[in-house]
Every structure is written in C-alpha cells, then in structure tokens.
Amino acid sequence: MPVPSRYQEWITHVFDHAVSESEWYWDQNLLEPPFAADAAVVDLIAHTFERCGDDLAAFSDAQVNQGLRYLLTSPFDYLYPIRDGDAPLANKQRAVASIYRLYSDCFALRCAPQGTDGADLNALCFMFWDICPLTYLEKSEHSSELADAIFSVLEQTLRIEHRACREGALHGLGEIACWYESRVAQVVDGFLASTVVDDELRRYALQARNGAVQ
C-alpha cells in the first residue's frame, strides 16, 4: 500500500513529544483534531502499526506508550473510525489486521515478558483490547467481518512466543467472550492444547475463556 500523504506529519504529531505526568494531548489548547477524516485516519493507523518496528524505533518506550494511548484514549477517538467510520471495509479489515504487527514488532520487542503495573508499555500491551473500541461491535455495519479480523489477530498473537503478548491476547478474548462465547472457547482450547504453558497462564486462559478477566 502507498504511504499516506501526511504519514510523517502524523507520526510526529502522535509520538514526537516530551513525556510528562500530564500527557500533552489533554492540553486544553488542543481543541481540534488535526487528522479528522475517517478514511484517512484508518489508513494512517494501519500504516503506523504495520511499520511500527521501523518507524517508531526513534522514539523511547515512554513516547511510544504515550502516543498509542493518545490514539486509544484521547478526546479524538482515533480508533472509532475503524469500527464506525465511512472507510471501505477492506481498509478497516487491514487496520484491524495491523494490530498483530503492533504486538509482534513493537510489544514483543519492547515489553518485558511479565509485569503490567503502572501506565508503561507493558500495561498497554495487556490492556490494549480493554480500552480499544473494537471489542464492542454490536452496532457496527460490518460486525461479522470485523469480528473475523479480530479473532485472526488474537489467534496469531497467541502464537507469539512472548508471555506479555499472549496475556494481552487472552485479555482481549476475555473482553469479547460475552459476545462470542463459543468462538472464544474454541480459540482458548486450541491454544492450551497446542502450547506448553505454566499453571498461572493456564489459569488466566481459562478465566479469559469464561470472560472473567480484569
């Protein structure tokens, strides 16, 4: 896919900020989102996650963490267009699929195998699907197709040999278990049948299977 025309401007806007206790994006002077078009944002997010291993290398873990949280939690709701916006379905599916690369090329390389305390990158690896709007698809025009894309990402992420990534994927499965009970059970059962895990991770997987994650 071609590089979006404002991609470098987007990367600078999202990630190139000094890190402070009060995140830059809560500044009351930032009244309007500089990137507002649904279709453009969907493509920018997809490109960012697909290229995160290379294009975020210049930024510290703290800057990456803050930038990703900006996309997920700022007043501008940048991930909502993937679920609700007017971008073509194929672009939305690509954006969802790119989340796997965020795990494989960013979290798996930057995060410690265990540990989710505080607001660091490990915590975001674990909580991504908790704070991501994509776990609630009931009102989406393309709920079935996007659910398929999400399950594909979660199953792929479970195959990454990195505990924090697997815990994050299991947390995501737990978040959607109430909507896709049998499908989540199938994924978790397949993971446990094919992967050697310790007792702690097995317990968490079974909690996720039942939607009992926190």
Sequence and secondary structure as in RCSB ss.txt:
>XXXX:A:sequence
MPVPSRYQEWITHVFDHAVSESEWYWDQNLLEPPFAADAAVVDLIAHTFERCGDDLAAFSDAQVNQGLRYLLTSP
FDYLYPIRDGDAPLANKQRAVASIYRLYSDCFALRCAPQGTDGADLNALCFMFWDICPLTYLEKSEHSSELADAI
FSVLEQTLRIEHRACREGALHGLGEIACWYESRVAQVVDGFLASTVVDDELRRYALQARNGAVQ
>XXXX:A:secstr
    TTHHHHHHHHH S   SS GGG TT  S S   HHHHHHHHHHHHHTHHHHTTTS HHHHHHHHHHHHHST
T TTHHHHHSSS HHHHHHHHHHHHHHIIIIIHHHS SS   TTSHHHHHHHHHHH GGG  TT TTHHHHHHHH
HHHHHHHHTSS HHHHHHHHHHHHHHTTTSHHHHHHHHHHHHHHS   HHHHHHHHHHHTT   
